[in-house]
Amino acid sequence: MRTLKKYPNRRLYDTSQSCYVTIDNVRDLVLGHERFRVVDSKSGEDITRSILLQIIIEQENVAGEHVLTNEVLQHLIRFYGSGLQTNMAHFLEQSISFFLNQQEAMQDQVRNVMGTNSPMGMWQKMTEENMKLWESMSKTMGSGNPSGRDN
């Protein structure tokens, strides 16, 4: 795992490459699926989340379609401090993983152009699976059992 150090002058240093890197370089690490962590050079505190959030902010400020609309951001803020914060974090993580897996499967299907499995059919299946996931999460949230486990 790569370690990046953030110095008080706000510069990031890649200890494995022995060079300074930019936020864009860190974004490239994410896109390349490279594992890394960012630590504060003075305190040693892991500040990876802050750097990742900074990348998201920069991407969201680029003109064009946004992944996180104002409404989505407002909903996310409302989950902080609620009893469902942990459940929402798990749900978002699972939903994004599911979406990425489905996207990869669909791309494989398109590449292989196999039989009756059309891209539209894959989208329909993905939508149905996502709806099942949402329904399951809704039932868990509405059951008064935020852990989702049977007692």
C-alpha positions in Angstrom: 0.0 0.0 0.0 1.3 3.4 -0.9 1.7 6.1 1.7 1.3 9.7 0.9 2.3 12.4 3.4 0.6 15.7 3.5 2.9 18.5 4.7 1.9 21.8 6.4 2.5 23.6 3.1 -0.4 21.5 1.7 1.9 19.5 -0.6 1.5 15.7 -0.9 4.6 13.5 -0.9 4.5 9.9 -2.3 7.0 8.0 -0.1 7.2 5.0 -2.4 8.0 7.1 -5.5 10.0 9.8 -3.5 8.3 12.7 -5.2 5.6 15.3 -4.7 2.2 14.5 -6.2 -0.9 16.6 -6.9 -4.6 15.9 -6.1 -4.9 14.9 -9.8 -2.2 12.3 -9.3 -4.1 10.9 -6.2 -7.2 10.8 -8.4 -5.3 8.7 -10.9 -4.3 6.3 -8.1 -8.0 5.9 -7.3 -8.9 5.4 -11.0 -6.1 2.9 -11.3 -7.5 0.9 -8.2 -4.2 1.4 -6.4 -4.4 1.2 -2.6 -3.0 4.1 -0.7 -3.4 6.1 2.5 -2.6 9.7 3.2 -1.2 10.7 6.6 -0.5 14.1 8.1 3.3 14.5 8.3 3.2 16.1 11.8 0.6 14.1 13.6 0.6 10.8 11.7 -3.2 11.0 11.5 -4.8 9.1 8.6 -6.4 11.9 6.5 -7.2 9.7 3.5 -11.0 10.5 3.7 -10.3 14.2 3.7 -8.3 13.9 0.5 -10.9 11.7 -1.1 -13.6 14.2 -0.2 -11.4 17.0 -1.7 -11.2 15.0 -5.0 -15.0 14.6 -5.0 -15.5 18.3 -4.3 -13.2 19.2 -7.2 -15.0 16.8 -9.5 -18.5 18.1 -8.5 -17.4 21.7 -9.2 -16.5 20.8 -12.8 -19.2 21.9 -15.2 -21.5 19.2 -16.4 -23.7 16.6 -14.8 -23.1 16.1 -11.1 -23.2 12.7 -9.3 -24.2 14.4 -6.1 -27.2 16.7 -6.6 -28.2 19.3 -4.0 -31.1 17.0 -3.0 -28.8 14.0 -2.6 -26.4 16.0 -0.5 -29.2 17.3 1.7 -30.5 13.7 2.3 -27.0 12.5 3.2 -26.5 15.4 5.7 -29.8 14.4 7.4 -28.4 10.9 8.0 -25.5 12.2 10.1 -26.2 11.8 13.8 -29.3 9.6 13.2 -29.5 6.0 14.3 -29.4 5.0 10.6 -26.1 6.6 9.8 -24.2 3.3 9.9 -26.9 1.5 7.9 -26.9 4.2 5.2 -23.1 3.9 4.9 -23.4 0.1 4.4 -26.3 0.6 2.0 -24.5 3.1 -0.1 -21.3 1.0 -0.2 -23.4 -2.1 -1.3 -25.4 -0.2 -3.9 -22.3 1.3 -5.5 -20.6 -2.1 -5.5 -23.7 -3.7 -7.0 -23.9 -1.0 -9.7 -20.3 -1.3 -10.6 -20.6 -5.1 -10.8 -23.7 -4.8 -13.0 -22.0 -2.2 -15.2 -19.0 -4.6 -15.7 -21.3 -7.5 -16.5 -23.1 -5.4 -19.0 -19.9 -4.3 -20.6 -18.8 -7.9 -20.9 -22.1 -8.8 -22.5 -21.8 -6.0 -25.0 -18.3 -7.0 -25.8 -19.2 -10.7 -26.3 -22.5 -9.9 -28.0 -24.0 -13.2 -26.8 -27.4 -14.5 -27.8 -30.5 -13.0 -26.3 -28.8 -11.1 -23.5 -29.3 -7.6 -24.9 -28.0 -4.4 -23.2 -31.6 -3.4 -22.5 -32.2 -6.7 -20.8 -29.1 -6.2 -18.6 -30.3 -2.7 -17.7 -33.7 -4.1 -16.8 -32.2 -6.8 -14.6 -29.9 -4.3 -12.9 -32.9 -2.1 -12.2 -34.9 -5.0 -10.8 -32.0 -6.0 -8.5 -31.5 -2.5 -7.3 -35.2 -2.2 -6.5 -35.0 -5.4 -4.5 -32.0 -3.9 -2.6 -34.0 -0.7 -1.9 -37.0 -2.7 -0.7 -34.9 -4.8 1.6 -33.3 -1.7 3.1 -36.7 -0.1 3.4 -38.0 -3.1 5.3 -35.0 -3.0 7.6 -35.3 0.7 8.3 -39.1 0.4 8.9 -38.9 -2.7 11.1 -37.5 -0.8 14.1 -34.5 -3.1 13.9 -31.7 -0.9 12.4 -29.2 -3.7 12.5 -31.2 -5.7 10.1 -30.5 -8.8 12.2 -33.2 -11.1 13.7 -33.2 -11.1 17.5 
